[in-house]
């Protein structure tokens, strides 16, 4: 049992010196807490040492199985990991290649930017409800270049009301697009009769800052999407996934980032179980529910992200549409049929990455575990 004292060169040197003294090492067990485990796992694998990386849920379940009620300090936690490794013998981890790791970081960075954009748009909705609620009757999508251009120049109703139609109409929101005379007049008229009771420099500053942030993050998202496309060009499995109808570049990059290589799963059922596309059947005594939800264990974020691609695939792919329609004809609810269609789509994704060739509905697929 070893505990690294510090996540730096000194701590790593001390750890590897101790490992040399204890050689040969049969198995190292790490808990993937936050991001701190990554550098250590990479260093262990680079030295050819078997290192198993466990999720915090796995170690917590082991403690519950052993009826451990407390975890007082780092030493006791390390003892639990040592006992887990000795009893369960988890498989050593294999680290993703450079391209997969880059895609993983890009996807997570993109998700964070999308979340931040959503937060700023919601803030902008609140500010406009207070300063110019009629604005959204004419421009509903506040994250567009048109809305951001107008609000940055004239943040409040008072600013738009004091502007001339000619000045407002000449505002550019792209190399070839201007606000235009018609929209300028439609904005100025309600601005002069708005019900808003809030105005002033504070609201002007907040709206301008929100618009500047949204414009910046929109540009960054475009840059990230370009980087994802470039990385996928050099990633064979990711490039093949984009050839499946419904799977775009972002969805393909997310699949590579979250699954590494779908072909590593022994069966389509194992892949579905890993993602969490498995019904949580709970029968007790005479209680036999007709339907069951999904297991809470699995890649919930990936399931959510694949929902829209599955909808697109059902509409764009004749083979998946026929499968979905057959489920509906048998009386399956629409949502249940889509979940089963997602399982079918994941089986196709595994087949493509395993055979390393473009998807065709005539390709043989494994149906048993």
HELIX and SHEET records of a PDB file:
HELIX    1   1 UNK A    9  UNK A   22  1                                  14    
HELIX    2   2 UNK A   37  UNK A   46  1                                  10    
HELIX    3   3 UNK A   56  UNK A   65  1                                  10    
HELIX    4   4 UNK A   74  UNK A   88  1                                  15    
HELIX    5   5 UNK A   98  UNK A  131  1                                  34    
HELIX    6   6 UNK A  135  UNK A  138  1                                   4    
HELIX    7   7 UNK A  145  UNK A  153  1                                   9    
HELIX    8   8 UNK A  157  UNK A  162  1                                   6    
HELIX    9   9 UNK A  165  UNK A  169  1                                   5    
HELIX   10  10 UNK A  181  UNK A  192  1                                  12    
HELIX   11  11 UNK A  201  UNK A  233  1                                  33    
HELIX   12  12 UNK A  236  UNK A  241  1                                   6    
HELIX   13  13 UNK A  249  UNK A  259  1                                  11    
HELIX   14  14 UNK A  262  UNK A  264  5                                   3    
HELIX   15  15 UNK A  268  UNK A  275  1                                   8    
HELIX   16  16 UNK A  300  UNK A  316  1                                  17    
HELIX   17  17 UNK A  318  UNK A  329  1                                  12    
HELIX   18  18 UNK A  334  UNK A  355  1                                  22    
SHEET    1   A 2 UNK A  28  UNK A  31  0                                        
SHEET    2   A 2 UNK A  51  UNK A  54  1                                        
END                                                                             
